[in-house]
Amino acid sequence: MKAKVKECLAQARGQNVERFVRETLNPLLRGWMNYFRLSKTRGFAEELDGGVRRRLRCVIWRQWKRLATRFKRLRALGLGEARARVSGHNGCGAWFNSGASHLHAAFPTTAFAINLLDTLNTFNSSS
């Protein structure tokens, strides 16, 4: 399951992230949640949920290729000037930055239209 999601997210580069989530990722994840809806465990949904959001933050960071673009976008998302400058100009890679606090502040959990645990609970309550 994780390999399929990872493969799907690798194809997200160069696409509009909102459209990619809406048209490609959500149907795939809904299908997996429908498959696992009879499961009593919820830990896998929480883990997958966090992993998908981190991978999306990584895709967005890679799309902001230039340092100036990263700075401007972080500022537009509400980070302070000093924090956006330091964060946008750090020399760390996309995966590190996707787990860093500055991208969590810029893209909180509610920023993405993905919540697998709620989807799983919805399936279970309707059954």
N, C-alpha and C positions, 0 to 999 in steps of 0.2 A: 504494500500500500504506500509506504513512504517513498519507495523508489519511483512509483508512478507519479506521485505528487511532485517529487524532486525533478523528474524528467519534464513534467508539464511546466514547472516554474522556470526551468532552464530555457524554455522557448519564449518566455515573457519579455526578454530583452528586446528593446526597440518598439514595443507596443505601448499603447496607452494602458496604464496599470488598472484604472477603473474599468475599462471595457474588458480587459483580460480577465479580471476577477468576475465580472458579471457574466460573460459569455462562455468562458472556458473553465475557470477554476471552481466556481460555485456549483455547476452541475456535476462535476466530478466528485467534489466533496459531499454534496447531497446524496449522491449514489452510494458512497462509502458509508455515510451515516445511516442510510436506509438499510444497507446490508448488515450493519452492526447494531441495529436498533433493539434487538432482543438481548443484547449483552447487558449484564449487570454491572460491568466495570465502566467507569467513566474516565479513568486516568489516561487511556489512550487518546481520548478526544481532547483533553486538556493539553496533552503533550503535542499532538498534531496541530492543534490550534495555535499554540505558541510558535511552533516551528514554521508554520506557513506564514504567520505574520512577520517573523524574523527574515524569512526568505524574501518576502515582498519588500521589506525595508532595504534588503541587500540589492534587489533589482532597481529600486528607486535610486539608491546611492550610486549605482553604476551608470544610470541614465544621466545623472548630474555629473558629467565628466570633468568639467573645469572647476577649479577652486572658486572662482568668482561666482559661478552658478550655484555651487553648494552653499556659499555664504549667503547669497541673495535669497535662495529658497528657504534656508533655515530661518532667516530673518522674517520672511513672509509667513512662516508657520508659527511665529511667536517667540522664538528664542531671542534673548538679549544680544546686543551687538558684540560684546566681548566673548560670550560663550559661542555664538555663531562663527565668529572669526577663528577662534581656537579650534573648534570642531571641524569647520570646513577646511582648514589648512593643516590638519594633522596628517601625518604620513602613513597612517594605518590603512589597511585594506578594507574592502567593502564588507566582508564578513565580520570583522571586528567592529566596525562602525554600526552594523545592523543590530548588534547587541548592546551598544553603548547607550548611556543615559540620554545623550542629546537627541538621538533619533527616537527613543522612547518618548521623550517630551514632545518632539515634533509630530510623531505619529503614534498617539496612544492606542490602546486596544480598540477603542470605539471608532478610530479613523478608518478602519477597514470593515467592509460589509461581510465579515466572516465571524461567526460564532458557532462552532461545531457543537459545543455542549448544549446551547439553547436549541439547536436543531435536533439533537438527539432527544432532549426532553420533550420537544414538541411531538416527535414521532411516538414516544412512549405514552404521552398523555392522550393522544388521539386513538391509540389502539385499545 
